[in-house]
Amino acid sequence: MAMATRILAAGLVTLVLGSSNGTAEAQNLTLTVRVRNNALALDQDVAEAQTHVTRIYAAAGIDIVWLTSGARLTIALISREQADLMHQVKDVVGYAPASGDEGGRLAYVLNHRVVEVSAGYNSAKTVVLGAALAHEIGHLLLPSQSHSANGLMREKWDRSDFRNATRGTLLFTPEQARAMRERLETK
């Protein structure tokens, strides 16, 4: 019995430390986010999209906690009519108004564009919505001009990006993940 206790204790130490050599693995940082569903999208679709976002950010070392109020960041899911009132560019799926490198706390995803893009690329609406939410949250966490040549922060997505999103491989670059974690650590 004593041997079993020692093995269990050694296993717990390894679990806590992350490895048997005593080096602890980096712990994921936590980010609270709220989705304001002004477009009245189906709650089930929003929840499934949030699952995609949670997975994307976990791969970047960030745990997303979804709140209904009091979150650090808010993404407003808006309708065509709301977007028209805001005079938004017609072909974007979302945008994050911000001031300089400080980023902001509010971004927008245009629900009608999510529907159009998902139909145009024959991709699930929840996959497109999840990618759009994750992309706009990225804009709030990364410095301005944060579009990249590949990955989730590409300015314009194509069919291969949506295939990757469906497979769960449309992610942030390691540099972007590091920059977002650094920002979360300092704020």
Backbone as JSON, one array per atom type, in Angstrom:
{
  "sequence": "MAMATRILAAGLVTLVLGSSNGTAEAQNLTLTVRVRNNALALDQDVAEAQTHVTRIYAAAGIDIVWLTSGARLTIALISREQADLMHQVKDVVGYAPASGDEGGRLAYVLNHRVVEVSAGYNSAKTVVLGAALAHEIGHLLLPSQSHSANGLMREKWDRSDFRNATRGTLLFTPEQARAMRERLETK",
  "N": [[0.81, -1.19, 0.0], [1.98, 1.24, 0.73], [3.77, 1.63, -1.35], [2.02, 2.08, -3.52], [0.91, 4.49, -2.68], [3.16, 6.15, -2.79], [3.69, 6.1, -5.55], [1.34, 7.28, -6.53], [1.59, 9.81, -5.29], [3.97, 10.7, -6.53], [3.06, 10.82, -9.13], [1.16, 12.88, -8.88], [2.82, 15.04, -8.23], [4.28, 15.21, -10.61], [2.16, 15.87, -12.33], [1.38, 18.39, -11.29], [3.75, 19.88, -11.54], [4.27, 19.62, -14.23], [6.25, 18.21, -15.51], [8.69, 15.6, -14.99], [11.16, 16.66, -14.49], [10.95, 18.91, -13.02], [10.36, 21.39, -14.16], [7.92, 23.75, -14.59], [5.04, 23.83, -16.68], [3.9, 26.45, -18.84], [1.09, 28.24, -17.79], [-2.18, 28.61, -19.09], [-3.5, 31.82, -19.91], [-6.32, 33.8, -18.86], [-9.18, 35.11, -20.45], [-11.96, 37.18, -20.45], [-14.97, 37.29, -22.27], [-17.75, 38.71, -23.93], [-20.59, 38.07, -25.91], [-22.7, 40.09, -27.59], [-25.7, 39.63, -28.82], [-27.07, 41.21, -30.98], [-28.09, 40.8, -33.49], [-29.85, 38.8, -33.3], [-29.23, 36.12, -33.82], [-29.43, 32.53, -33.94], [-29.33, 31.09, -30.73], [-28.11, 28.61, -30.36], [-26.39, 28.47, -32.57], [-24.64, 30.57, -31.97], [-23.54, 29.61, -29.57], [-22.23, 27.29, -30.5], [-20.36, 28.46, -32.22], [-18.89, 29.87, -30.31], [-17.66, 27.74, -29.07], [-15.83, 26.98, -31.04], [-14.21, 29.28, -31.03], [-13.19, 29.19, -28.41], [-11.59, 26.89, -28.56], [-9.71, 27.71, -30.52], [-8.4, 29.83, -29.19], [-7.42, 28.47, -26.95], [-5.42, 26.98, -28.13], [-3.63, 28.99, -28.49], [-2.79, 29.48, -25.97], [-4.58, 30.75, -24.29], [-7.34, 30.94, -22.24], [-10.71, 31.22, -22.84], [-13.38, 32.74, -21.23], [-16.75, 32.87, -21.26], [-19.02, 35.41, -20.72], [-22.1, 36.98, -19.65], [-22.25, 39.56, -18.91], [-20.09, 42.23, -17.79], [-17.62, 41.53, -18.92], [-14.21, 41.58, -20.13], [-13.84, 42.06, -22.86], [-16.09, 42.82, -25.55], [-18.06, 41.48, -28.12], [-20.12, 42.52, -30.58], [-22.7, 41.13, -32.28], [-24.09, 41.98, -35.17], [-26.88, 43.11, -37.23], [-27.72, 43.43, -40.76], [-29.06, 45.87, -41.11], [-28.22, 47.34, -38.88], [-25.48, 47.46, -39.43], [-25.54, 48.95, -41.79], [-26.41, 51.42, -40.8], [-24.14, 52.12, -39.47], [-22.46, 52.64, -41.46], [-20.71, 50.73, -42.69], [-18.11, 49.05, -44.53], [-19.08, 47.13, -47.28], [-18.15, 44.5, -47.84], [-16.89, 43.31, -45.64], [-16.58, 41.04, -42.86], [-16.41, 41.59, -40.25], [-15.37, 44.08, -37.84], [-13.08, 46.02, -35.88], [-13.08, 48.77, -34.25], [-10.54, 50.85, -33.07], [-8.12, 52.62, -31.06], [-5.05, 53.52, -32.04], [-2.25, 51.6, -30.87], [-3.37, 50.64, -28.62], [-5.64, 49.11, -28.79], [-9.05, 48.04, -28.44], [-12.15, 47.61, -26.66], [-14.4, 46.69, -27.75], [-15.8, 45.04, -30.5], [-17.18, 44.28, -33.75], [-19.24, 41.89, -35.43], [-20.67, 41.08, -38.45], [-23.63, 39.69, -38.93], [-25.19, 39.06, -41.22], [-23.25, 39.0, -43.21], [-21.71, 36.85, -42.35], [-23.52, 34.8, -42.87], [-23.75, 35.06, -45.69], [-21.07, 34.59, -46.51], [-20.65, 32.01, -45.53], [-22.46, 30.58, -47.1], [-21.43, 31.15, -49.66], [-18.93, 29.91, -49.63], [-19.6, 27.39, -49.01], [-19.49, 26.53, -46.34], [-19.96, 25.69, -42.89], [-22.15, 27.77, -41.05], [-21.61, 28.22, -38.34], [-18.9, 27.7, -38.16], [-17.78, 29.72, -39.74], [-18.74, 31.93, -38.32], [-17.47, 31.48, -35.85], [-14.76, 31.74, -36.63], [-14.79, 34.42, -37.44], [-15.48, 35.75, -35.06], [-13.25, 35.02, -33.45], [-11.19, 36.21, -34.95], [-11.84, 38.98, -34.77], [-11.68, 39.38, -31.99], [-8.98, 38.93, -31.82], [-8.05, 41.26, -33.1], [-8.62, 43.09, -31.09], [-6.78, 42.43, -29.19], [-4.28, 42.45, -30.35], [-1.63, 44.54, -31.74], [-2.36, 47.49, -33.76], [-2.9, 47.19, -37.31], [-2.7, 44.41, -37.62], [-3.11, 42.34, -39.4], [-2.17, 39.35, -41.16], [-0.07, 37.36, -43.36], [-0.82, 34.73, -43.39], [-2.91, 32.29, -41.73], [-5.29, 32.81, -39.03], [-5.49, 35.59, -38.84], [-5.44, 36.61, -41.4], [-6.25, 39.05, -43.86], [-8.13, 38.69, -45.91], [-10.07, 35.9, -46.39], [-10.02, 32.64, -47.93], [-11.21, 29.75, -49.79], [-9.53, 27.64, -48.89], [-8.86, 28.54, -46.34], [-11.31, 28.31, -45.02], [-11.67, 25.57, -45.16], [-9.55, 24.81, -43.5], [-10.46, 26.03, -41.16], [-12.72, 24.5, -40.63], [-11.48, 22.05, -40.11], [-10.22, 22.75, -37.81], [-7.75, 23.96, -37.87], [-7.22, 26.57, -38.55], [-5.58, 28.97, -37.22], [-3.93, 31.21, -34.85], [-0.71, 32.69, -35.55], [2.4, 31.61, -34.06], [3.79, 33.89, -33.17], [1.75, 35.83, -33.01], [0.15, 34.65, -31.03], [1.9, 34.76, -28.86], [2.19, 37.57, -28.62], [-0.45, 38.29, -27.92], [-0.73, 36.97, -25.44], [1.26, 38.3, -24.0], [0.16, 40.87, -23.92], [-2.14, 40.39, -22.4], [-0.96, 39.69, -20.01], [0.13, 42.1, -19.16], [-1.96, 43.84, -18.8]],
  "CA": [[0.0, 0.0, 0.0], [2.86, 2.4, 0.78], [4.3, 1.8, -2.7], [0.96, 2.7, -4.33], [0.8, 5.88, -2.23], [4.32, 6.88, -3.33], [3.49, 6.25, -6.99], [0.29, 8.29, -6.69], [2.17, 11.1, -4.92], [4.9, 11.08, -7.59], [2.24, 11.21, -10.27], [0.58, 14.2, -8.61], [3.9, 16.03, -8.35], [4.53, 15.37, -12.04], [1.02, 16.59, -12.89], [1.43, 19.77, -10.85], [4.93, 20.55, -12.09], [4.25, 19.57, -15.68], [7.21, 17.21, -15.98], [9.44, 15.02, -13.88], [12.41, 17.38, -14.25], [10.71, 20.04, -12.14], [10.01, 22.63, -14.84], [6.47, 23.91, -14.73], [4.57, 24.29, -17.98], [3.21, 27.73, -18.78], [-0.35, 28.1, -17.59], [-2.96, 29.47, -19.97], [-4.06, 33.04, -19.35], [-7.77, 33.82, -18.98], [-9.78, 36.3, -21.05], [-13.43, 37.15, -20.42], [-15.56, 37.85, -23.48], [-19.2, 38.71, -24.02], [-21.18, 38.26, -27.23], [-23.99, 40.79, -27.57], [-26.36, 39.1, -30.02], [-28.03, 42.19, -31.48], [-28.65, 40.31, -34.76], [-30.8, 37.74, -32.95], [-28.83, 34.83, -34.39], [-29.84, 31.42, -33.09], [-28.46, 30.89, -29.58], [-27.35, 27.38, -30.6], [-25.3, 28.81, -33.5], [-23.66, 31.39, -31.24], [-22.85, 28.72, -28.63], [-21.31, 26.43, -31.25], [-19.27, 29.33, -32.67], [-18.06, 30.13, -29.14], [-16.84, 26.54, -28.86], [-14.7, 27.1, -31.99], [-13.33, 30.36, -30.53], [-12.52, 28.69, -27.21], [-10.54, 25.96, -29.02], [-8.68, 28.5, -31.2], [-7.62, 30.57, -28.2], [-6.7, 27.51, -26.11], [-4.2, 26.65, -28.87], [-2.73, 30.14, -28.33], [-2.44, 29.61, -24.56], [-5.53, 31.66, -23.65], [-8.64, 30.35, -21.94], [-11.81, 32.17, -22.97], [-14.53, 32.56, -20.36], [-17.87, 33.62, -21.85], [-19.88, 36.03, -19.71], [-23.23, 37.73, -20.18], [-21.98, 40.96, -18.59], [-18.87, 42.43, -17.04], [-16.46, 40.93, -19.57], [-13.15, 42.49, -20.56], [-14.09, 42.41, -24.26], [-17.44, 42.56, -26.06], [-18.25, 41.39, -29.56], [-21.52, 42.72, -30.93], [-23.14, 40.47, -33.5], [-25.08, 42.95, -35.64], [-27.66, 42.83, -38.43], [-27.45, 44.26, -41.94], [-29.59, 47.22, -40.87], [-27.32, 48.01, -37.94], [-24.22, 47.72, -40.14], [-25.8, 50.05, -42.72], [-26.44, 52.65, -40.01], [-22.77, 52.42, -39.05], [-21.74, 52.91, -42.71], [-19.6, 49.79, -42.81], [-17.73, 48.53, -45.84], [-20.03, 46.06, -47.58], [-17.61, 43.14, -47.98], [-16.2, 42.81, -44.45], [-17.38, 40.19, -41.98], [-16.36, 42.22, -38.94], [-14.39, 45.15, -37.67], [-12.76, 46.38, -34.49], [-12.57, 50.15, -34.15], [-9.62, 50.98, -31.94], [-7.27, 53.81, -31.12], [-3.63, 53.21, -32.0], [-1.83, 50.26, -30.46], [-4.04, 50.29, -27.37], [-6.75, 48.19, -29.0], [-10.3, 48.5, -27.86], [-12.86, 46.63, -25.86], [-15.61, 46.34, -28.48], [-15.68, 44.77, -31.94], [-18.45, 43.93, -34.37], [-19.31, 40.87, -36.46], [-21.88, 41.32, -39.23], [-24.28, 38.39, -39.06], [-25.6, 38.81, -42.61], [-22.05, 38.66, -43.97], [-21.38, 35.49, -41.96], [-24.44, 33.94, -43.63], [-23.36, 35.13, -47.1], [-19.77, 33.94, -46.7], [-20.79, 30.57, -45.32], [-23.13, 30.04, -48.3], [-20.52, 31.29, -50.79], [-17.82, 28.95, -49.52], [-20.17, 26.1, -48.62], [-18.96, 26.24, -45.01], [-20.96, 25.82, -41.83], [-22.27, 29.13, -40.51], [-20.97, 28.3, -37.03], [-17.45, 27.74, -38.37], [-17.47, 31.08, -40.21], [-18.98, 32.84, -37.2], [-16.39, 31.28, -34.89], [-13.53, 32.34, -37.17], [-14.96, 35.87, -37.42], [-15.38, 36.18, -33.65], [-11.85, 34.87, -33.02], [-10.41, 37.22, -35.68], [-12.09, 40.31, -34.2], [-11.07, 39.4, -30.66], [-7.55, 39.1, -32.1], [-7.79, 42.68, -33.34], [-8.67, 43.82, -29.82], [-5.63, 42.06, -28.38], [-3.03, 42.65, -31.08], [-1.41, 45.92, -32.17], [-3.03, 47.86, -35.0], [-2.29, 46.61, -38.52], [-2.31, 43.06, -37.21], [-3.38, 41.29, -40.39], [-0.97, 38.59, -41.5], [-0.09, 36.69, -44.66], [-1.47, 33.43, -43.26], [-3.55, 32.03, -40.45], [-6.56, 33.42, -38.66], [-5.48, 37.05, -38.98], [-5.41, 37.05, -42.8], [-7.25, 40.08, -44.13], [-9.18, 38.1, -46.75], [-10.04, 34.45, -46.34], [-10.42, 31.94, -49.15], [-11.76, 28.41, -49.57], [-8.63, 26.82, -48.07], [-8.98, 29.0, -44.96], [-12.52, 27.73, -44.42], [-11.38, 24.13, -44.95], [-8.73, 24.75, -42.29], [-11.32, 26.36, -40.01], [-13.56, 23.32, -40.38], [-10.6, 21.04, -39.51], [-9.68, 23.25, -36.56], [-6.34, 24.33, -38.04], [-7.09, 27.99, -38.84], [-5.15, 29.43, -35.89], [-2.99, 32.33, -34.79], [0.7, 32.33, -35.66], [3.04, 31.6, -32.73], [4.12, 35.27, -32.8], [0.51, 36.48, -32.59], [-0.24, 34.05, -29.74], [2.81, 35.32, -27.86], [1.84, 38.98, -28.44], [-1.71, 38.38, -27.18], [-0.46, 36.58, -24.05], [2.0, 39.41, -23.37], [-0.79, 41.96, -23.66], [-3.0, 39.98, -21.29], [-0.14, 39.7, -18.78], [0.45, 43.47, -18.75], [-3.18, 44.63, -18.55]],
  "C": [[0.86, 1.26, 0.0], [3.44, 2.69, -0.59], [3.28, 2.49, -3.6], [0.81, 4.16, -3.97], [1.94, 6.71, -2.79], [4.17, 7.1, -4.83], [2.45, 7.31, -7.27], [0.84, 9.68, -6.38], [3.15, 11.58, -5.99], [4.15, 11.53, -8.82], [1.61, 12.57, -10.09], [1.62, 15.3, -8.73], [4.21, 16.28, -9.82], [3.41, 16.16, -12.69], [1.09, 18.06, -12.53], [2.6, 20.51, -11.49], [4.98, 20.52, -13.61], [5.24, 18.58, -16.24], [8.0, 16.71, -14.79], [10.74, 15.76, -13.61], [12.2, 18.66, -13.45], [10.37, 21.34, -12.84], [8.51, 22.69, -15.04], [6.13, 24.37, -16.14], [3.86, 25.63, -17.8], [1.71, 27.48, -18.66], [-1.06, 29.05, -18.55], [-3.44, 30.7, -19.2], [-5.57, 33.01, -19.59], [-8.22, 35.17, -19.54], [-11.29, 36.16, -20.98], [-13.97, 37.91, -21.63], [-17.08, 37.72, -23.4], [-19.6, 38.85, -25.48], [-22.54, 38.9, -27.02], [-24.69, 40.46, -28.87], [-27.47, 40.04, -30.5], [-28.71, 41.73, -32.77], [-29.68, 39.21, -34.53], [-30.52, 36.44, -33.7], [-29.28, 33.74, -33.43], [-28.84, 31.22, -31.96], [-27.57, 29.66, -29.76], [-26.18, 27.64, -31.53], [-24.22, 29.62, -32.79], [-22.87, 30.5, -30.28], [-21.86, 27.82, -29.35], [-20.12, 27.23, -31.77], [-18.33, 29.64, -31.5], [-17.17, 28.94, -28.81], [-15.63, 26.57, -29.8], [-13.7, 28.14, -31.49], [-12.54, 29.87, -29.32], [-11.37, 27.77, -27.59], [-9.39, 26.73, -29.67], [-7.78, 29.21, -30.19], [-6.86, 29.64, -27.25], [-5.39, 27.11, -26.79], [-3.16, 27.77, -28.77], [-2.34, 30.36, -26.87], [-3.36, 30.55, -23.79], [-6.85, 30.93, -23.46], [-9.71, 31.43, -22.01], [-12.9, 31.77, -21.98], [-15.63, 33.46, -20.9], [-18.78, 34.11, -20.74], [-21.06, 36.72, -20.4], [-23.13, 39.21, -19.84], [-20.65, 41.04, -17.85], [-17.61, 41.83, -17.63], [-15.45, 42.0, -19.96], [-13.39, 42.97, -21.99], [-15.53, 42.05, -24.63], [-17.4, 42.5, -27.57], [-19.74, 41.52, -29.8], [-21.79, 42.06, -32.27], [-24.3, 41.32, -34.03], [-25.71, 42.54, -36.96], [-27.21, 43.73, -39.58], [-27.89, 45.71, -41.7], [-28.68, 48.0, -39.91], [-26.0, 48.36, -38.61], [-24.39, 48.89, -41.09], [-25.82, 51.39, -41.98], [-25.04, 53.09, -39.59], [-21.87, 52.68, -40.26], [-20.51, 52.03, -42.88], [-19.36, 49.37, -44.25], [-18.55, 47.28, -46.09], [-19.43, 44.66, -47.56], [-16.83, 42.63, -46.76], [-17.15, 41.96, -43.62], [-17.4, 40.78, -40.57], [-15.36, 43.35, -38.92], [-14.25, 45.48, -36.2], [-12.21, 47.79, -34.46], [-11.69, 50.27, -32.91], [-8.79, 52.24, -32.13], [-5.82, 53.38, -30.97], [-3.34, 51.78, -31.6], [-2.51, 49.81, -29.16], [-5.12, 49.24, -27.57], [-8.0, 48.77, -28.38], [-10.91, 47.42, -27.01], [-14.11, 46.12, -26.57], [-15.29, 46.13, -29.95], [-17.04, 44.31, -32.43], [-18.26, 42.79, -35.36], [-20.67, 41.03, -37.13], [-22.52, 39.98, -39.57], [-24.67, 38.08, -40.5], [-24.41, 38.44, -43.48], [-21.57, 37.25, -43.61], [-22.23, 34.52, -42.76], [-24.04, 33.9, -45.1], [-22.06, 34.38, -47.37], [-19.9, 32.43, -46.52], [-21.47, 29.92, -46.51], [-22.18, 30.07, -49.49], [-19.38, 30.29, -50.8], [-18.28, 27.57, -49.09], [-19.56, 25.61, -47.3], [-20.07, 26.4, -43.98], [-20.96, 27.24, -41.27], [-21.53, 29.25, -39.18], [-19.45, 28.34, -37.13], [-17.03, 29.14, -38.81], [-17.66, 32.08, -39.08], [-17.87, 32.7, -36.15], [-15.09, 31.91, -35.35], [-13.61, 33.87, -37.11], [-14.85, 36.42, -36.0], [-13.93, 36.14, -33.18], [-10.96, 35.93, -33.66], [-10.59, 38.6, -35.05], [-11.57, 40.44, -32.78], [-9.56, 39.59, -30.81], [-7.19, 40.55, -32.35], [-7.79, 43.49, -32.04], [-7.45, 43.54, -28.96], [-4.28, 42.34, -29.04], [-2.86, 44.13, -31.43], [-2.17, 46.22, -33.47], [-2.24, 47.3, -36.19], [-1.84, 45.17, -38.26], [-2.71, 41.97, -38.19], [-2.06, 40.62, -40.77], [-1.15, 37.91, -42.85], [-0.77, 35.33, -44.59], [-2.11, 33.31, -41.89], [-4.83, 32.83, -40.24], [-6.61, 34.92, -38.9], [-5.25, 37.51, -40.42], [-6.52, 38.07, -43.02], [-8.42, 39.53, -44.94], [-9.01, 36.59, -46.73], [-10.5, 33.86, -47.66], [-10.9, 30.53, -48.78], [-10.85, 27.55, -48.68], [-8.67, 27.25, -46.6], [-10.2, 28.38, -44.29], [-12.41, 26.22, -44.26], [-10.56, 23.96, -43.68], [-9.56, 25.06, -41.05], [-12.19, 25.17, -39.64], [-12.75, 22.21, -39.71], [-10.03, 21.48, -38.16], [-8.23, 23.68, -36.65], [-6.16, 25.77, -38.51], [-6.84, 28.67, -37.49], [-4.31, 30.69, -35.99], [-1.58, 31.82, -35.03], [1.29, 32.3, -34.25], [3.38, 33.02, -32.25], [2.88, 36.02, -32.32], [0.06, 35.95, -31.23], [0.61, 34.65, -28.63], [2.46, 36.78, -27.57], [0.54, 39.14, -27.65], [-1.51, 38.01, -25.71], [0.29, 37.69, -23.31], [1.07, 40.56, -23.03], [-1.68, 41.63, -22.47], [-2.23, 40.0, -19.97], [0.1, 41.11, -18.27], [-0.79, 44.29, -18.43], [-4.03, 44.0, -17.5]]
}
